[in-house]
Amino acid sequence: MIALIARGISIGFAAGMTPGPLQIFMLMHTLRHGARYALWLILAPLISDAPVVTIVLLILGQASSDLLDAIGLLGGFFVLYIAWGLWQQLRSGVHLPSAEAADTVSRQPIPVNLRKAVIINALGPGAWLFWGTVLGPLVIDAWRDTPTHAVSFVVGFYAMFLLTMAGLVILFHQARRLGAQAVKIGLWIGLVVLIGFGASLIWDSLHGLF
C-alpha cells in the first residue's frame, strides 16, 4: 500500500506543478490580491473533478483486468506526452503571469472567483483524460484488492496536488522572483517524476498484458 500511496503523492506533485489554465488563473490572483484570497481557489479541483471521477470509475468498474491494463498502457504514454510538453516548455522558457498582467484581474467575492476556477478546470479535457487513462485504472485495480488502498491512493494524490498548488500561491505571495525560480526548479522535479511514473505505468501494464 505504501508504494501505491507514494505513486499518488508523486503524481499529485507533478500535476500541481504542471502549468495549466487553473494554475495561471490562481497565480494571477495571488500577485494581485495576495495568498489569503487566492488560496481558496485551490479547492476548485475538488469540486470540478467530483462528477468526472464518479463517471469514470463507474465505467471502468465494469472493465476486465486486461482492458484496465490496456487503458493503463495508453495512460503511461499520455503521461509521457505531458512530460514531453513540459520539457518543451522548460527549453523555451517558463512564462508565468507578471504583476502587470495581474493588475488587470479585478477583485471579486471569493465564491465568484472560485466558481470561475471550477469552470476553468471543468471545461478542459485534462481531468477526463487523466482520470480515464491514468488515475482511474489504478484506483479500480486498487479497489479490487481492497477499498482501503484505493481511498489511500486518491487521498494521497489530492492531498499532494492541493498542497503543491498552495505552495505555489505562498511562494508567489512572498516574493515573485523567488517564486518564479522555485517554480522552475519544481517543474524540473515534476518532469522527472512524470517520466518515472509514465515509464512505470507502461511497464506494469505490459507485465499485466503479457
Buried (B, 14 or more C-beta within 10 A) or exposed (E): EEEBBEBBBBBBBBBBBBBBEBBBBBBBBBBBBBBEBBBBBBBBBEBBBEEBBEBBBEEBEEBEEEEBBBBBBBBBBBBBEBBBEBBEBBEEEBEBBEEEBBEEBEEBEBEEBBBBBBEBBBEBEBBBBBBBBBBBBBBBBBBEEEEEBBEBBBBBBBBBBBBBBBBBBBBBBEEBEEBBEBBEEBBBEBBEBBBBBBBBBBEBBEEBEE
